[in-house]
Amino acid sequence: MDLRDQLKNLFPDHIEQEFEMPKEKHAQQNPLVCKYEKKGRNGKPVTLIEGFEGTNEDLKALSKKIKTTLGIGGSEKDGVIIIQGDNRDKIMKILKDFGYRTKRVGG
């Protein structure tokens, strides 16, 4: 008599249900790179977040969380999150709170 049979004897009214394992979320292998850039944007500073490993939907969701938390604009393009202004320290803190490792590049 195995454990399943013993449990059936103890709880005869229990209806056995199929249990489906939850899908694993994609884990970030490398740290996200936060860097400051000014060239090619008419002299306006932006913060770039590169190295995101995941789907476009996850990238857009992360970008939206950052933008709403800071109350600033930005966009996502080709796997890169572009945030207006030089906000590397604030963004790195937010990403750390979400459980991402980050790396600061430049200045």
QUIMOVEN-V899104 format. One record per residue. N is the residue number from 0. RES is the residue in one letter. SS is DSSP state (~ for helix, > for strand, _ for the rest). PSI is psi in whole degrees, 0 to 359 (* if undefined). NEAR is the number of other C-alpha atoms within 12 Angstrom. Layout:
# QUIMOVEN-V899104
n:res:ss:psi:near
N:RES:SS:PSI:NEAR
N:RES:SS:PSI:NEAR
This chain:
# QUIMOVEN-V899104
n:res:ss:psi:near
0:M:_:122:8
1:D:_:179:8
2:L:~:323:9
3:R:~:316:13
4:D:~:321:12
5:Q:~:319:11
6:L:~:323:15
7:K:~:323:15
8:N:~:322:13
9:L:~:323:11
10:F:_:78:12
11:P:_:337:12
12:D:_:346:9
13:H:_:131:11
14:I:_:123:9
15:E:_:129:12
16:Q:_:153:6
17:E:_:135:6
18:F:_:126:6
19:E:_:129:6
20:M:_:138:6
21:P:_:149:6
22:K:_:140:7
23:E:_:138:7
24:K:_:150:10
25:H:_:125:13
26:A:_:139:16
27:Q:_:119:20
28:Q:_:316:13
29:N:_:155:16
30:P:_:152:22
31:L:>:139:31
32:V:>:120:29
33:C:>:120:35
34:K:>:155:31
35:Y:>:135:29
36:E:>:143:25
37:K:_:332:19
38:K:_:146:11
39:G:_:10:9
40:R:_:35:14
41:N:_:34:9
42:G:_:5:11
43:K:_:132:15
44:P:_:143:21
45:V:>:157:29
46:T:>:127:38
47:L:>:135:36
48:I:>:112:41
49:E:>:162:29
50:G:_:16:23
51:F:_:131:34
52:E:_:107:24
53:G:_:190:22
54:T:_:165:17
55:N:~:326:17
56:E:~:319:14
57:D:~:323:20
58:L:~:316:28
59:K:~:321:23
60:A:~:317:19
61:L:~:318:33
62:S:~:317:36
63:K:~:319:22
64:K:~:317:24
65:I:~:313:34
66:K:~:319:27
67:T:~:326:16
68:T:~:317:20
69:L:~:342:23
70:G:_:35:17
71:I:_:169:22
72:G:_:170:21
73:G:>:185:28
74:S:>:177:25
75:E:>:135:27
76:K:>:127:17
77:D:_:42:17
78:G:_:11:24
79:V:>:134:28
80:I:>:128:35
81:I:>:119:37
82:I:>:136:38
83:Q:>:138:30
84:G:_:169:26
85:D:_:91:26
86:N:_:35:30
87:R:~:315:33
88:D:~:316:22
89:K:~:317:23
90:I:~:319:41
91:M:~:323:29
92:K:~:318:21
93:I:~:314:24
94:L:~:322:29
95:K:~:321:18
96:D:~:328:15
97:F:_:354:18
98:G:_:13:15
99:Y:_:146:25
100:R:_:143:25
101:T:>:160:29
102:K:>:128:24
103:R:>:130:24
104:V:>:132:19
105:G:_:141:14
106:G:_:*:10
